[in-house]
């Protein structure tokens, strides 16, 4: 499974979009875009920045609350504590 950074970089490449162009279209600073495409995870972008970036690439983030019936990656069932 790809991480969000790889997906963003892949979408940029498929659209022929540079980091500067993505920064301009999304309204997110170019330093944030460069951190993402260089996989600098020490300073992860905010959800707001990710939403803007993905929107500029034609994607969206959908967040939903975790419920007792939700399973974790690997198939382990999550229990509310």
Secondary structure, 3 states (H helix, E strand, C coil): CCCHHHHHHHHHHHCCCCHHHHHHHHCCCHHHHHHHHCCCHHHCCCHHHHHHHHHHCCCCCCCCCCCCCCECCCCCECCCC
